[in-house]
Amino acid sequence: VQVVLPEPNAAEHFKEKQVQVMQARSEILEVLTLQTADVLVTPDGKKALKEVIKEKVSHALGMKVIDVLFSEFVVQF
């Protein structure tokens, strides 16, 4: 999972704020553990997951997340 932030240099800012990055990762893991395979195999399920991750990570980082990108997505039944 990668998040898109509004500012090109925002990632540099968070290199110094490792606690916020760990909080964001923790939020993502918590969201993922609540998901079910039946929901995630649908396009709407993936879209809803992205929205929840955007909200949670935005809160953890204190900066609006523009998008969430999945480079790999494996659903286990």
Secondary structure, 3 states (H helix, E strand, C coil): CEEECCCCCHHHHHHCCHHHHHHHHHHHHHHHHCCCHHHHCCHHHHHHHHHHHHHHHHHHHCCCCCEEECCCCCCCC
